[in-house]
Amino acid sequence: MDAIMMTASEVAKTMGVSKAYAYKVIQKLNQELQAKGYITVAGKVNRKYFMRKLDYQDEGRKEE
């Protein structure tokens, strides 16, 4: 079972970017979540939100 939160290392590996850039992505996504009233954890991001925002999720996806 996957953890609810992703670390910067996981984000970097998934996106194929450096860990430093992954932290910037996490910070931006967490700011979006905070604006919506969600509680966030510094240096980690919600896995479902990450997948949805970066369109890596296959569920319900339609081919164009």
PyMOL Python script that loads the backbone (N, CA, C, O; Angstrom):
from pymol import cmd

cmd.read_pdbstr("""\
ATOM      1  N   MET A   1       0.842  -1.191   0.000  1.00  0.00           N
ATOM      2  CA  MET A   1       0.000   0.000   0.000  1.00  0.00           C
ATOM      3  C   MET A   1       0.882   1.247   0.000  1.00  0.00           C
ATOM      4  O   MET A   1       1.819   1.355   0.791  1.00  0.00           O
ATOM      5  N   ASP A   2       0.578   2.174  -0.883  1.00  0.00           N
ATOM      6  CA  ASP A   2       1.339   3.413  -0.961  1.00  0.00           C
ATOM      7  C   ASP A   2       0.963   4.339   0.190  1.00  0.00           C
ATOM      8  O   ASP A   2      -0.187   4.383   0.627  1.00  0.00           O
ATOM      9  N   ALA A   3       1.953   5.070   0.666  1.00  0.00           N
ATOM     10  CA  ALA A   3       1.702   6.049   1.714  1.00  0.00           C
ATOM     11  C   ALA A   3       0.858   7.189   1.145  1.00  0.00           C
ATOM     12  O   ALA A   3       0.872   7.445  -0.059  1.00  0.00           O
ATOM     13  N   ILE A   4       0.134   7.856   2.013  1.00  0.00           N
ATOM     14  CA  ILE A   4      -0.709   8.973   1.589  1.00  0.00           C
ATOM     15  C   ILE A   4       0.148  10.129   1.075  1.00  0.00           C
ATOM     16  O   ILE A   4      -0.224  10.807   0.117  1.00  0.00           O
ATOM     17  N   MET A   5       1.282  10.345   1.709  1.00  0.00           N
ATOM     18  CA  MET A   5       2.146  11.465   1.355  1.00  0.00           C
ATOM     19  C   MET A   5       3.354  10.990   0.556  1.00  0.00           C
ATOM     20  O   MET A   5       3.864   9.892   0.776  1.00  0.00           O
ATOM     21  N   MET A   6       3.805  11.828  -0.373  1.00  0.00           N
ATOM     22  CA  MET A   6       5.010  11.556  -1.154  1.00  0.00           C
ATOM     23  C   MET A   6       6.140  12.443  -0.646  1.00  0.00           C
ATOM     24  O   MET A   6       5.919  13.599  -0.285  1.00  0.00           O
ATOM     25  N   THR A   7       7.342  11.897  -0.621  1.00  0.00           N
ATOM     26  CA  THR A   7       8.518  12.671  -0.243  1.00  0.00           C
ATOM     27  C   THR A   7       9.104  13.343  -1.481  1.00  0.00           C
ATOM     28  O   THR A   7       8.697  13.056  -2.607  1.00  0.00           O
ATOM     29  N   ALA A   8      10.056  14.234  -1.260  1.00  0.00           N
ATOM     30  CA  ALA A   8      10.722  14.902  -2.378  1.00  0.00           C
ATOM     31  C   ALA A   8      11.458  13.894  -3.252  1.00  0.00           C
ATOM     32  O   ALA A   8      11.515  14.060  -4.471  1.00  0.00           O
ATOM     33  N   SER A   9      12.013  12.864  -2.652  1.00  0.00           N
ATOM     34  CA  SER A   9      12.708  11.832  -3.430  1.00  0.00           C
ATOM     35  C   SER A   9      11.748  11.120  -4.375  1.00  0.00           C
ATOM     36  O   SER A   9      12.085  10.865  -5.531  1.00  0.00           O
ATOM     37  N   GLU A  10      10.553  10.800  -3.885  1.00  0.00           N
ATOM     38  CA  GLU A  10       9.549  10.137  -4.723  1.00  0.00           C
ATOM     39  C   GLU A  10       9.072  11.055  -5.847  1.00  0.00           C
ATOM     40  O   GLU A  10       8.907  10.622  -6.988  1.00  0.00           O
ATOM     41  N   VAL A  11       8.854  12.318  -5.515  1.00  0.00           N
ATOM     42  CA  VAL A  11       8.421  13.290  -6.521  1.00  0.00           C
ATOM     43  C   VAL A  11       9.500  13.441  -7.589  1.00  0.00           C
ATOM     44  O   VAL A  11       9.200  13.454  -8.783  1.00  0.00           O
ATOM     45  N   ALA A  12      10.752  13.553  -7.160  1.00  0.00           N
ATOM     46  CA  ALA A  12      11.864  13.701  -8.103  1.00  0.00           C
ATOM     47  C   ALA A  12      11.961  12.500  -9.033  1.00  0.00           C
ATOM     48  O   ALA A  12      12.144  12.656 -10.240  1.00  0.00           O
ATOM     49  N   LYS A  13      11.839  11.314  -8.476  1.00  0.00           N
ATOM     50  CA  LYS A  13      11.927  10.094  -9.278  1.00  0.00           C
ATOM     51  C   LYS A  13      10.763  10.005 -10.264  1.00  0.00           C
ATOM     52  O   LYS A  13      10.963   9.659 -11.429  1.00  0.00           O
ATOM     53  N   THR A  14       9.559  10.311  -9.809  1.00  0.00           N
ATOM     54  CA  THR A  14       8.372  10.244 -10.659  1.00  0.00           C
ATOM     55  C   THR A  14       8.451  11.232 -11.817  1.00  0.00           C
ATOM     56  O   THR A  14       8.078  10.907 -12.944  1.00  0.00           O
ATOM     57  N   MET A  15       8.939  12.442 -11.534  1.00  0.00           N
ATOM     58  CA  MET A  15       8.997  13.487 -12.551  1.00  0.00           C
ATOM     59  C   MET A  15      10.288  13.463 -13.363  1.00  0.00           C
ATOM     60  O   MET A  15      10.358  14.059 -14.438  1.00  0.00           O
ATOM     61  N   GLY A  16      11.298  12.783 -12.858  1.00  0.00           N
ATOM     62  CA  GLY A  16      12.591  12.772 -13.535  1.00  0.00           C
ATOM     63  C   GLY A  16      13.329  14.090 -13.400  1.00  0.00           C
ATOM     64  O   GLY A  16      13.973  14.558 -14.339  1.00  0.00           O
ATOM     65  N   VAL A  17      13.225  14.686 -12.212  1.00  0.00           N
ATOM     66  CA  VAL A  17      13.869  15.972 -11.943  1.00  0.00           C
ATOM     67  C   VAL A  17      14.753  15.849 -10.705  1.00  0.00           C
ATOM     68  O   VAL A  17      14.774  14.811 -10.044  1.00  0.00           O
ATOM     69  N   SER A  18      15.478  16.920 -10.402  1.00  0.00           N
ATOM     70  CA  SER A  18      16.330  16.914  -9.213  1.00  0.00           C
ATOM     71  C   SER A  18      15.475  17.003  -7.951  1.00  0.00           C
ATOM     72  O   SER A  18      14.312  17.403  -7.993  1.00  0.00           O
ATOM     73  N   LYS A  19      16.076  16.623  -6.844  1.00  0.00           N
ATOM     74  CA  LYS A  19      15.379  16.689  -5.560  1.00  0.00           C
ATOM     75  C   LYS A  19      15.082  18.147  -5.187  1.00  0.00           C
ATOM     76  O   LYS A  19      14.047  18.441  -4.589  1.00  0.00           O
ATOM     77  N   ALA A  20      15.994  19.051  -5.545  1.00  0.00           N
ATOM     78  CA  ALA A  20      15.782  20.471  -5.256  1.00  0.00           C
ATOM     79  C   ALA A  20      14.551  20.997  -5.995  1.00  0.00           C
ATOM     80  O   ALA A  20      13.758  21.749  -5.428  1.00  0.00           O
ATOM     81  N   TYR A  21      14.395  20.605  -7.246  1.00  0.00           N
ATOM     82  CA  TYR A  21      13.221  21.035  -8.012  1.00  0.00           C
ATOM     83  C   TYR A  21      11.956  20.391  -7.456  1.00  0.00           C
ATOM     84  O   TYR A  21      10.895  21.015  -7.430  1.00  0.00           O
ATOM     85  N   ALA A  22      12.071  19.156  -7.017  1.00  0.00           N
ATOM     86  CA  ALA A  22      10.923  18.462  -6.428  1.00  0.00           C
ATOM     87  C   ALA A  22      10.411  19.223  -5.206  1.00  0.00           C
ATOM     88  O   ALA A  22       9.202  19.322  -4.998  1.00  0.00           O
ATOM     89  N   TYR A  23      11.323  19.760  -4.400  1.00  0.00           N
ATOM     90  CA  TYR A  23      10.902  20.549  -3.236  1.00  0.00           C
ATOM     91  C   TYR A  23      10.123  21.792  -3.674  1.00  0.00           C
ATOM     92  O   TYR A  23       9.164  22.182  -3.007  1.00  0.00           O
ATOM     93  N   LYS A  24      10.519  22.416  -4.784  1.00  0.00           N
ATOM     94  CA  LYS A  24       9.796  23.584  -5.290  1.00  0.00           C
ATOM     95  C   LYS A  24       8.386  23.198  -5.736  1.00  0.00           C
ATOM     96  O   LYS A  24       7.424  23.921  -5.478  1.00  0.00           O
ATOM     97  N   VAL A  25       8.276  22.052  -6.407  1.00  0.00           N
ATOM     98  CA  VAL A  25       6.967  21.562  -6.843  1.00  0.00           C
ATOM     99  C   VAL A  25       6.088  21.285  -5.625  1.00  0.00           C
ATOM    100  O   VAL A  25       4.920  21.672  -5.593  1.00  0.00           O
ATOM    101  N   ILE A  26       6.657  20.614  -4.629  1.00  0.00           N
ATOM    102  CA  ILE A  26       5.916  20.303  -3.403  1.00  0.00           C
ATOM    103  C   ILE A  26       5.440  21.584  -2.731  1.00  0.00           C
ATOM    104  O   ILE A  26       4.297  21.666  -2.282  1.00  0.00           O
ATOM    105  N   GLN A  27       6.304  22.571  -2.663  1.00  0.00           N
ATOM    106  CA  GLN A  27       5.939  23.838  -2.032  1.00  0.00           C
ATOM    107  C   GLN A  27       4.751  24.484  -2.759  1.00  0.00           C
ATOM    108  O   GLN A  27       3.819  24.973  -2.121  1.00  0.00           O
ATOM    109  N   LYS A  28       4.791  24.483  -4.083  1.00  0.00           N
ATOM    110  CA  LYS A  28       3.695  25.075  -4.860  1.00  0.00           C
ATOM    111  C   LYS A  28       2.390  24.313  -4.645  1.00  0.00           C
ATOM    112  O   LYS A  28       1.342  24.922  -4.429  1.00  0.00           O
ATOM    113  N   LEU A  29       2.450  22.992  -4.703  1.00  0.00           N
ATOM    114  CA  LEU A  29       1.241  22.193  -4.515  1.00  0.00           C
ATOM    115  C   LEU A  29       0.683  22.362  -3.104  1.00  0.00           C
ATOM    116  O   LEU A  29      -0.532  22.437  -2.918  1.00  0.00           O
ATOM    117  N   ASN A  30       1.568  22.421  -2.112  1.00  0.00           N
ATOM    118  CA  ASN A  30       1.110  22.610  -0.731  1.00  0.00           C
ATOM    119  C   ASN A  30       0.475  23.983  -0.534  1.00  0.00           C
ATOM    120  O   ASN A  30      -0.471  24.120   0.242  1.00  0.00           O
ATOM    121  N   GLN A  31       0.984  25.000  -1.226  1.00  0.00           N
ATOM    122  CA  GLN A  31       0.362  26.326  -1.153  1.00  0.00           C
ATOM    123  C   GLN A  31      -1.057  26.276  -1.710  1.00  0.00           C
ATOM    124  O   GLN A  31      -1.970  26.890  -1.156  1.00  0.00           O
ATOM    125  N   GLU A  32      -1.239  25.541  -2.811  1.00  0.00           N
ATOM    126  CA  GLU A  32      -2.574  25.384  -3.392  1.00  0.00           C
ATOM    127  C   GLU A  32      -3.510  24.680  -2.406  1.00  0.00           C
ATOM    128  O   GLU A  32      -4.658  25.088  -2.225  1.00  0.00           O
ATOM    129  N   LEU A  33      -3.009  23.629  -1.777  1.00  0.00           N
ATOM    130  CA  LEU A  33      -3.821  22.882  -0.813  1.00  0.00           C
ATOM    131  C   LEU A  33      -4.180  23.745   0.396  1.00  0.00           C
ATOM    132  O   LEU A  33      -5.313  23.706   0.875  1.00  0.00           O
ATOM    133  N   GLN A  34      -3.218  24.521   0.886  1.00  0.00           N
ATOM    134  CA  GLN A  34      -3.474  25.400   2.032  1.00  0.00           C
ATOM    135  C   GLN A  34      -4.535  26.441   1.694  1.00  0.00           C
ATOM    136  O   GLN A  34      -5.376  26.768   2.531  1.00  0.00           O
ATOM    137  N   ALA A  35      -4.496  26.963   0.470  1.00  0.00           N
ATOM    138  CA  ALA A  35      -5.488  27.949   0.035  1.00  0.00           C
ATOM    139  C   ALA A  35      -6.891  27.348   0.013  1.00  0.00           C
ATOM    140  O   ALA A  35      -7.884  28.063   0.146  1.00  0.00           O
ATOM    141  N   LYS A  36      -6.962  26.031  -0.157  1.00  0.00           N
ATOM    142  CA  LYS A  36      -8.248  25.331  -0.153  1.00  0.00           C
ATOM    143  C   LYS A  36      -8.642  24.879   1.250  1.00  0.00           C
ATOM    144  O   LYS A  36      -9.690  24.259   1.433  1.00  0.00           O
ATOM    145  N   GLY A  37      -7.801  25.190   2.246  1.00  0.00           N
ATOM    146  CA  GLY A  37      -8.127  24.871   3.629  1.00  0.00           C
ATOM    147  C   GLY A  37      -7.589  23.546   4.138  1.00  0.00           C
ATOM    148  O   GLY A  37      -7.958  23.113   5.230  1.00  0.00           O
ATOM    149  N   TYR A  38      -6.725  22.893   3.373  1.00  0.00           N
ATOM    150  CA  TYR A  38      -6.164  21.614   3.795  1.00  0.00           C
ATOM    151  C   TYR A  38      -4.921  21.812   4.649  1.00  0.00           C
ATOM    152  O   TYR A  38      -4.215  22.812   4.509  1.00  0.00           O
ATOM    153  N   ILE A  39      -4.658  20.868   5.524  1.00  0.00           N
ATOM    154  CA  ILE A  39      -3.441  20.853   6.330  1.00  0.00           C
ATOM    155  C   ILE A  39      -2.361  20.170   5.502  1.00  0.00           C
ATOM    156  O   ILE A  39      -2.611  19.134   4.885  1.00  0.00           O
ATOM    157  N   THR A  40      -1.170  20.742   5.487  1.00  0.00           N
ATOM    158  CA  THR A  40      -0.069  20.168   4.716  1.00  0.00           C
ATOM    159  C   THR A  40       1.117  19.872   5.621  1.00  0.00           C
ATOM    160  O   THR A  40       1.186  20.350   6.753  1.00  0.00           O
ATOM    161  N   VAL A  41       2.046  19.082   5.109  1.00  0.00           N
ATOM    162  CA  VAL A  41       3.276  18.746   5.819  1.00  0.00           C
ATOM    163  C   VAL A  41       4.436  19.248   4.970  1.00  0.00           C
ATOM    164  O   VAL A  41       4.541  18.897   3.795  1.00  0.00           O
ATOM    165  N   ALA A  42       5.300  20.059   5.551  1.00  0.00           N
ATOM    166  CA  ALA A  42       6.437  20.596   4.806  1.00  0.00           C
ATOM    167  C   ALA A  42       7.307  19.465   4.268  1.00  0.00           C
ATOM    168  O   ALA A  42       7.631  18.517   4.983  1.00  0.00           O
ATOM    169  N   GLY A  43       7.678  19.584   2.996  1.00  0.00           N
ATOM    170  CA  GLY A  43       8.561  18.593   2.381  1.00  0.00           C
ATOM    171  C   GLY A  43       7.857  17.350   1.875  1.00  0.00           C
ATOM    172  O   GLY A  43       8.499  16.443   1.347  1.00  0.00           O
ATOM    173  N   LYS A  44       6.528  17.299   2.034  1.00  0.00           N
ATOM    174  CA  LYS A  44       5.743  16.159   1.547  1.00  0.00           C
ATOM    175  C   LYS A  44       4.478  16.689   0.886  1.00  0.00           C
ATOM    176  O   LYS A  44       4.017  17.791   1.183  1.00  0.00           O
ATOM    177  N   VAL A  45       3.927  15.882  -0.016  1.00  0.00           N
ATOM    178  CA  VAL A  45       2.709  16.296  -0.705  1.00  0.00           C
ATOM    179  C   VAL A  45       1.753  15.109  -0.781  1.00  0.00           C
ATOM    180  O   VAL A  45       2.182  13.958  -0.856  1.00  0.00           O
ATOM    181  N   ASN A  46       0.472  15.399  -0.761  1.00  0.00           N
ATOM    182  CA  ASN A  46      -0.540  14.358  -0.866  1.00  0.00           C
ATOM    183  C   ASN A  46      -0.406  13.655  -2.216  1.00  0.00           C
ATOM    184  O   ASN A  46      -0.399  14.302  -3.262  1.00  0.00           O
ATOM    185  N   ARG A  47      -0.299  12.332  -2.184  1.00  0.00           N
ATOM    186  CA  ARG A  47      -0.067  11.533  -3.394  1.00  0.00           C
ATOM    187  C   ARG A  47      -1.183  11.715  -4.432  1.00  0.00           C
ATOM    188  O   ARG A  47      -0.898  11.908  -5.614  1.00  0.00           O
ATOM    189  N   LYS A  48      -2.442  11.657  -4.003  1.00  0.00           N
ATOM    190  CA  LYS A  48      -3.561  11.787  -4.948  1.00  0.00           C
ATOM    191  C   LYS A  48      -3.570  13.162  -5.603  1.00  0.00           C
ATOM    192  O   LYS A  48      -3.805  13.279  -6.806  1.00  0.00           O
ATOM    193  N   TYR A  49      -3.313  14.206  -4.812  1.00  0.00           N
ATOM    194  CA  TYR A  49      -3.302  15.560  -5.357  1.00  0.00           C
ATOM    195  C   TYR A  49      -2.160  15.715  -6.355  1.00  0.00           C
ATOM    196  O   TYR A  49      -2.339  16.299  -7.424  1.00  0.00           O
ATOM    197  N   PHE A  50      -0.995  15.194  -6.008  1.00  0.00           N
ATOM    198  CA  PHE A  50       0.159  15.246  -6.910  1.00  0.00           C
ATOM    199  C   PHE A  50      -0.163  14.566  -8.235  1.00  0.00           C
ATOM    200  O   PHE A  50       0.075  15.132  -9.302  1.00  0.00           O
ATOM    201  N   MET A  51      -0.701  13.359  -8.168  1.00  0.00           N
ATOM    202  CA  MET A  51      -1.007  12.608  -9.388  1.00  0.00           C
ATOM    203  C   MET A  51      -2.060  13.323 -10.234  1.00  0.00           C
ATOM    204  O   MET A  51      -1.961  13.356 -11.461  1.00  0.00           O
ATOM    205  N   ARG A  52      -3.063  13.891  -9.578  1.00  0.00           N
ATOM    206  CA  ARG A  52      -4.116  14.596 -10.312  1.00  0.00           C
ATOM    207  C   ARG A  52      -3.572  15.862 -10.978  1.00  0.00           C
ATOM    208  O   ARG A  52      -3.868  16.127 -12.143  1.00  0.00           O
ATOM    209  N   LYS A  53      -2.787  16.634 -10.250  1.00  0.00           N
ATOM    210  CA  LYS A  53      -2.273  17.893 -10.783  1.00  0.00           C
ATOM    211  C   LYS A  53      -1.277  17.680 -11.920  1.00  0.00           C
ATOM    212  O   LYS A  53      -1.205  18.490 -12.845  1.00  0.00           O
ATOM    213  N   LEU A  54      -0.524  16.612 -11.855  1.00  0.00           N
ATOM    214  CA  LEU A  54       0.490  16.370 -12.881  1.00  0.00           C
ATOM    215  C   LEU A  54       0.026  15.370 -13.924  1.00  0.00           C
ATOM    216  O   LEU A  54       0.800  14.967 -14.792  1.00  0.00           O
ATOM    217  N   ASP A  55      -1.234  14.971 -13.841  1.00  0.00           N
ATOM    218  CA  ASP A  55      -1.867  14.100 -14.835  1.00  0.00           C
ATOM    219  C   ASP A  55      -1.127  12.781 -15.034  1.00  0.00           C
ATOM    220  O   ASP A  55      -1.004  12.293 -16.158  1.00  0.00           O
ATOM    221  N   TYR A  56      -0.635  12.208 -13.935  1.00  0.00           N
ATOM    222  CA  TYR A  56       0.005  10.900 -13.993  1.00  0.00           C
ATOM    223  C   TYR A  56      -0.971   9.795 -13.624  1.00  0.00           C
ATOM    224  O   TYR A  56      -0.617   8.617 -13.668  1.00  0.00           O
ATOM    225  N   GLN A  57      -2.178  10.157 -13.266  1.00  0.00           N
ATOM    226  CA  GLN A  57      -3.163   9.192 -12.804  1.00  0.00           C
ATOM    227  C   GLN A  57      -3.925   8.633 -14.001  1.00  0.00           C
ATOM    228  O   GLN A  57      -4.384   9.397 -14.850  1.00  0.00           O
ATOM    229  N   ASP A  58      -4.064   7.323 -14.080  1.00  0.00           N
ATOM    230  CA  ASP A  58      -4.737   6.680 -15.199  1.00  0.00           C
ATOM    231  C   ASP A  58      -6.239   6.554 -15.007  1.00  0.00           C
ATOM    232  O   ASP A  58      -6.968   6.388 -15.984  1.00  0.00           O
ATOM    233  N   GLU A  59      -6.715   6.629 -13.778  1.00  0.00           N
ATOM    234  CA  GLU A  59      -8.131   6.417 -13.492  1.00  0.00           C
ATOM    235  C   GLU A  59      -9.006   7.433 -14.217  1.00  0.00           C
ATOM    236  O   GLU A  59      -8.802   8.642 -14.104  1.00  0.00           O
ATOM    237  N   GLY A  60      -9.981   6.924 -14.963  1.00  0.00           N
ATOM    238  CA  GLY A  60     -10.952   7.790 -15.614  1.00  0.00           C
ATOM    239  C   GLY A  60     -10.387   8.664 -16.712  1.00  0.00           C
ATOM    240  O   GLY A  60     -11.052   9.597 -17.163  1.00  0.00           O
ATOM    241  N   ARG A  61      -9.212   8.390 -17.137  1.00  0.00           N
ATOM    242  CA  ARG A  61      -8.559   9.216 -18.138  1.00  0.00           C
ATOM    243  C   ARG A  61      -9.044   8.827 -19.527  1.00  0.00           C
ATOM    244  O   ARG A  61      -9.100   7.645 -19.865  1.00  0.00           O
ATOM    245  N   LYS A  62      -9.387   9.812 -20.317  1.00  0.00           N
ATOM    246  CA  LYS A  62      -9.859   9.561 -21.673  1.00  0.00           C
ATOM    247  C   LYS A  62      -8.738   9.856 -22.661  1.00  0.00           C
ATOM    248  O   LYS A  62      -7.989  10.820 -22.499  1.00  0.00           O
ATOM    249  N   GLU A  63      -8.634   9.033 -23.666  1.00  0.00           N
ATOM    250  CA  GLU A  63      -7.645   9.255 -24.717  1.00  0.00           C
ATOM    251  C   GLU A  63      -8.110  10.399 -25.608  1.00  0.00           C
ATOM    252  O   GLU A  63      -9.295  10.503 -25.924  1.00  0.00           O
ATOM    253  N   GLU A  64      -7.191  11.243 -26.007  1.00  0.00           N
ATOM    254  CA  GLU A  64      -7.535  12.379 -26.873  1.00  0.00           C
ATOM    255  C   GLU A  64      -7.281  12.039 -28.313  1.00  0.00           C
ATOM    256  O   GLU A  64      -7.511  12.868 -29.193  1.00  0.00           O
TER     257      GLU A  64
END
""", "prot")
cmd.dss("prot")
cmd.show_as("cartoon", "prot")
cmd.util.cbc("prot")
cmd.orient("prot")
